[in-house]
Amino acid sequence: MRKQNFFLVALALLLAACGPTQTAENTEAAVEPAVNDAHLADAPANLIKVLDAHGGYDNWAKQQTMMYSLAAKNEKHQVELPTRKVRLEGDKWTIGYDGEAVWIQQDSSHFGGSARFYHNLYFYFIAMPFVLADPGIVYEEVPAISFEGVDYPGVKVSYEANVGDSPDDNYILYYHPETFQMEWLAYTVTYRSKEPSDNFRLIRYADWKELNGLVLPHKLTWFKYEDGEVVEPARDPMLVSDMSFSTTALAEATYAKPEGAEEVSK
């Protein structure tokens, strides 16, 4: 009887020692970063299908860093996705946004445009369709556009007041009716005028590639768009290369204003 009791006590101690460790390991493996997608509760069901066709909003929201290059411009772009901090590196200039201000560092005045307008311009074109699922957006389903015998349904995106530098901008995402893959983007530009506009420009998206489970475009072609009709390409395509995503954020110094740089307000 004593041997039996000793065996039972030993077994109980062994289970007690092993149990918590196994539970902790299982719990840790099951934990994933929380994703706040409550702002999409009122989004059109077909927009959610478009996001899912491109890898899903939950997957997008878990990414911390996006990097890509614009070969024709010889530029490298780095973006911290949760905060939208950026660092753009050109031949003779560097533009950044540190979370509070846009800054530029350059040789003389080599960059001739508006650094504030430019700092996130191409990110918003390239990070499609996911940037159209940001908080503060109002959605509206609109008539399709037709091209080469296919009707592409549309979802119009507008912004609540005081969201971003250009809350009066409007976008229309057009997607394939069967695959729900994004095909076109119509957009207005109000940054300089600060006035609402009905003058839509049009981009066709192609060369979609999967990275970290996300499907993003690598070829953007601007089209002539007249009276609601798609006409023909307006210029050569813009090609994106060296795109990558990471669930790890870059060092804060990546986006910090360096010595000699100046803040820009326009």
C-alpha positions in Angstrom: 0.0 0.0 0.0 2.8 2.4 0.8 4.4 1.7 -2.6 1.1 2.4 -4.4 0.7 5.7 -2.5 4.2 6.7 -3.3 3.6 6.1 -7.0 0.4 8.1 -7.0 2.1 11.1 -5.3 5.0 11.0 -7.7 2.6 10.9 -10.7 0.6 13.9 -9.3 3.8 15.9 -8.8 4.9 15.1 -12.4 1.6 16.2 -13.9 1.6 19.4 -11.8 5.1 20.2 -13.0 4.3 19.6 -16.7 0.8 20.9 -16.9 1.3 24.7 -16.6 4.2 24.7 -19.0 2.2 22.9 -21.7 -0.8 25.2 -21.1 1.4 28.3 -21.3 3.0 27.1 -24.6 -0.4 26.4 -26.1 -1.8 29.7 -25.0 1.2 31.6 -26.4 0.9 29.8 -29.8 -2.8 30.7 -30.1 -2.4 34.5 -29.4 -2.4 36.7 -32.5 -2.5 40.5 -32.7 -6.0 41.9 -32.4 -7.4 43.5 -35.6 -9.9 46.3 -35.3 -12.2 46.1 -38.3 -15.3 47.5 -36.6 -15.2 50.4 -39.1 -16.0 48.0 -41.9 -19.3 46.9 -40.4 -21.3 49.1 -42.8 -19.1 48.5 -45.8 -20.8 47.0 -48.9 -20.6 43.2 -48.9 -19.0 43.2 -52.3 -16.2 45.5 -51.0 -15.4 42.9 -48.4 -15.3 40.3 -51.1 -12.8 42.4 -53.0 -10.6 42.7 -49.9 -10.8 39.0 -49.4 -9.8 38.3 -53.0 -6.7 40.3 -52.4 -5.7 38.5 -49.1 -8.1 39.9 -46.6 -8.2 43.0 -44.4 -7.1 41.1 -41.3 -3.9 40.1 -43.0 -3.3 43.6 -44.2 -3.8 45.0 -40.7 -1.2 42.7 -39.2 1.6 44.1 -41.5 3.8 46.7 -40.1 6.1 47.7 -42.9 5.7 48.0 -46.7 8.6 48.7 -49.1 8.8 49.0 -52.9 10.6 50.8 -55.7 9.6 52.9 -58.7 12.2 51.9 -61.2 11.5 54.6 -63.8 11.8 57.3 -61.1 14.7 55.6 -59.3 12.9 55.9 -56.0 12.7 53.6 -53.0 9.7 54.0 -50.7 9.3 52.7 -47.1 6.0 53.0 -45.2 5.1 52.2 -41.6 1.5 50.9 -42.2 -0.2 51.5 -38.9 1.0 55.1 -38.6 1.6 55.9 -42.3 5.0 57.3 -41.5 7.1 57.3 -44.7 10.6 57.6 -46.1 11.1 58.2 -49.8 14.6 58.2 -51.3 15.3 59.7 -54.7 18.6 60.5 -56.5 19.3 63.8 -54.8 16.6 64.1 -52.2 14.9 62.3 -49.3 11.3 63.0 -48.2 9.8 61.7 -44.9 6.8 61.9 -42.6 7.7 61.3 -39.0 4.1 61.1 -37.7 3.9 64.9 -37.1 5.5 66.7 -40.0 6.6 66.2 -43.6 10.3 67.0 -44.1 12.7 67.1 -47.1 16.4 66.8 -47.3 18.0 67.6 -50.7 20.8 69.0 -52.7 19.9 72.5 -53.6 16.3 72.5 -54.8 16.4 69.3 -56.9 12.9 68.2 -55.9 10.7 70.7 -57.7 7.2 69.7 -56.6 5.2 69.7 -53.4 6.9 67.4 -50.9 3.8 67.3 -48.7 1.5 66.3 -51.7 4.1 63.8 -52.9 5.0 62.0 -49.6 2.1 59.5 -49.8 0.9 60.0 -53.3 2.1 56.7 -54.8 1.5 54.7 -51.7 -2.2 55.4 -52.0 -2.2 54.3 -55.6 -0.1 51.2 -55.0 -1.6 49.9 -51.7 -4.9 49.1 -53.4 -7.5 48.0 -52.5 -6.6 48.0 -48.8 -6.2 51.8 -48.4 -9.8 52.0 -49.4 -10.7 50.2 -46.1 -9.2 52.9 -43.8 -11.3 54.3 -40.9 -13.3 57.4 -41.7 -14.5 56.3 -45.1 -18.1 56.5 -46.4 -19.1 53.9 -49.1 -21.6 54.0 -51.9 -22.2 51.5 -54.7 -22.3 53.1 -58.1 -22.9 52.1 -61.7 -20.4 49.9 -63.5 -18.0 51.0 -66.2 -17.5 48.9 -69.4 -14.4 47.9 -71.2 -13.8 45.3 -73.9 -17.2 43.7 -73.2 -16.9 43.5 -69.4 -19.0 45.5 -67.0 -17.0 46.3 -63.8 -19.2 47.2 -60.8 -18.1 50.1 -58.7 -17.9 51.2 -55.0 -17.4 54.9 -54.4 -15.2 56.0 -51.5 -15.4 59.4 -49.9 -14.0 60.7 -46.6 -15.5 62.1 -43.4 -14.6 65.7 -42.7 -11.1 66.4 -41.5 -9.7 63.0 -42.6 -6.3 63.5 -44.2 -5.0 66.4 -46.2 -7.7 66.0 -48.9 -11.0 64.9 -47.3 -12.9 66.0 -50.5 -11.1 63.5 -52.6 -13.3 60.7 -54.1 -12.3 57.3 -55.3 -14.2 54.6 -57.2 -13.0 51.1 -57.0 -14.1 48.9 -60.0 -13.8 45.1 -59.7 -14.3 42.1 -61.9 -17.9 40.8 -61.5 -16.8 37.1 -61.2 -13.4 37.1 -59.5 -13.9 40.3 -57.4 -10.3 41.3 -58.2 -9.8 45.0 -58.4 -9.4 46.2 -62.0 -9.7 50.0 -62.1 -9.5 53.1 -59.9 -11.2 56.4 -60.7 -10.1 59.3 -58.5 -10.3 63.1 -58.1 -7.6 65.4 -56.9 -8.5 68.3 -54.6 -5.2 68.8 -52.7 -4.4 72.2 -54.3 -7.9 73.5 -55.0 -9.5 72.3 -51.7 -12.7 72.1 -53.7 -14.8 69.0 -54.5 -14.4 67.9 -58.1 -16.3 65.6 -60.6 -13.2 65.4 -62.8 -12.2 61.7 -62.4 -9.0 60.3 -63.6 -8.7 56.5 -64.3 -6.0 53.9 -63.6 -6.1 50.3 -64.7 -4.3 47.8 -62.4 -2.4 44.7 -63.6 0.4 42.3 -62.8 -0.9 41.4 -59.4 1.5 39.5 -57.2 1.1 37.7 -53.9 3.4 38.8 -51.0 2.8 37.7 -47.4 -0.6 36.5 -48.5 -1.5 39.9 -49.9 -2.2 40.5 -53.6 -0.9 43.9 -54.7 -0.5 45.5 -58.2 2.9 46.0 -59.9 1.7 47.7 -63.1 -0.5 50.8 -63.2 -1.7 52.4 -66.4 -3.5 55.7 -66.6 -6.3 55.8 -69.2 -8.1 58.5 -71.0 -11.5 58.7 -69.4 -14.1 60.9 -71.2 -17.8 61.3 -70.3 -17.7 58.1 -68.3 -16.2 56.1 -71.1 -12.8 54.3 -71.0 -10.9 55.4 -74.1 -7.3 54.3 -74.3 -4.0 54.5 -72.4 -2.9 58.0 -71.7 0.8 57.2 -71.1 3.2 54.4 -70.5 2.5 52.2 -67.5 4.2 52.8 -64.1 6.0 49.7 -62.9 6.5 48.8 -59.3 9.4 46.5 -58.2 11.1 45.1 -55.1 7.8 45.1 -53.1 7.9 43.5 -49.7 5.9 43.4 -46.4 7.0 42.7 -42.9 5.1 42.2 -39.6 8.1 43.9 -37.9 8.4 47.7 -37.8 11.6 49.5 -38.8 13.5 51.6 -36.3 12.0 55.0 -35.5 15.1 56.7 -36.8 14.1 55.6 -40.3 11.4 58.2 -40.5 12.9 60.9 -38.2 13.9 64.2 -39.7 17.7 64.2 -40.2 20.0 67.1 -39.6 19.9 69.6 -42.4 16.3 68.6 -43.5 13.5 71.2 -43.4 9.8 70.8 -42.5 7.3 71.6 -45.3 3.8 72.8 -45.0 2.8 72.5 -48.6 
